[in-house]
Amino acid sequence: MCNALDDQEDHSKRKNFLIKYVGDCLGTLLKTFKAPFLPLFDELLPYLMPMWGKDRTDEEKRIAICIFDDVAEHCGDAAVKLLFTGLACVQSMVELHLDHMLAALSRLDVVIRRPDALHPDNVMAYDNAVSALGKILQVHRDSINVAQVILVFLYRIYQINMFLTQWRTKKFFAWGAYEVFNHIFKGCGWIVPAWLNCLPIKGDLIEAKVMHDQLCSMVERSDGELLGLNHQYLPKIVGVFADVLSVGKDLASEETATRMINLLRQLQQTLPPSAMASTLSSLQPQQLALQSVLSS
């Protein structure tokens, strides 16, 4: 059984590599030859169109959109016919990837931003909303990136602005979520800092342990969106670790707490002393016990 799963995973990786390679090759050809390449590209459409199918992976769909994005970018007016072919497929993907995603993010945003979100009557709902946001990041980040690529594609073919305007009005303003649309257009980079800013969570102790373990995993793999440009979010991360460790076992399992301490010691060894000193200086008084942990 395990061998069969391993073979399936290897096949999936090889397939994704091949599809990405084909996408890169077509992108290079379109960039190099531009509109004169379109007749040959038109012959390849029967092989490309199945990549939009509902049974295809997010990665296949993303590459398909990227290919049409290259057509829009490099072939200008000569590509209008092909772009409308691509648009017919994109429209269903927009519905699939954005409708539910934006509805979920909009509702979570309402709960998290409530002025009284941390009131004892609301804190469990707040913690669960933060946890849901974290799980969206963990499970659906590829789908969010697909949404970004879709919107970039739509931007490229701005000649069809009537479609975008009408769809935006019906869908986004119905939720009052046009701001979320703008965020997703920039990618999912805004979601990670927003989630991080809500940590630590202290009401729902089960979800707290799950989220703080997830934070550890993201730091361990040096998640770029979590750390931020020039490690700008590092003080917040260290502050969350300090808060969690100061409480004891309630907010993190013993294993997670050990991982946090090890990560902090790694940071202490790898970061320039001035950077670590600056980070520690930003801690609140109740977090200063962290310094004794690091020195032990």
Phi, psi and omega in degrees: 000315181295321179296322179296319179294319179297318179297320179295319179293319178297318179298317180297318179295317180295320180296314179296322178297316181295316180297317178297320179297316177299315179300317179296319179297314179296321177299319179294317179296317179295319179294324184281312189258343176056221189303323179300343179278346187300321178302319177291321178299322180300324179291336181274349184305318180302335180271338182270325186300324179299342181292347178272355188298153182296337182273359181271157183286163177302323181294318178298316180295320179299316181293321178300316179294320180298323179297313179291331175297320176295322176300313181297320185287322192254348187246355171058216186298334182295345185262005187303316181300313180296323182294324177290330173297314178295322182297323179301325178280322182298323185303316180291327179289326176300313179300315185295313189270334187256323184305303183290323181297313182290324177298316180295313182296321180297317182290321177296321181298321179298316181293316185290326185272358180302134179302329181256029185300327183266007174298144182310328180287340187246349191295328179293319177296319178300310181300320180289328175293317177297318179296319178297320178298317178298321181288327173299317178298318185289320189260326191243019182297326177299322179293324177295321178293325174299318178300319179299314181297320178302313184291326175296319178299314179298324178295321180301319183260056185297348177302337181263035185300338178298318178298311184297317182295313181296316182294319180299317182296315184290320188270305190284315183290339176297330178263355189064037190239028181296330177297322177296322175304313180298321179297315182292329177301328179276359183104187182266010183301330180288332187289320182297309177299325179296317177296313180301320183296338180274349182272153358280157171259143191229358183271301179272100188292333177292310179293328178301313181296322179294313183292321182288331172293319178297320178300316178303313182299320180292322177292320181298326179265012177054050180301117186297321181287332177286314182287327179081170180297128181054035178058038185294336181264004181301317178303321178294317180299314180297322178297320178295314178304316182298316179299313183296315182292330182288337182277333182102221188273355185292321188260353180204147175291166179299322179297315180296318179299319178296319178296320178299314181297317179297320178296318179296320178292324176297316178299319180298326182277329187264332180280150172303141182308322181294323180292317180292320179298319179296320179296314181293329181290342181275355182290150175282159182308320182288350181261356187293343177300340179302325182298324179291327177295318182289331182275348183278000000 
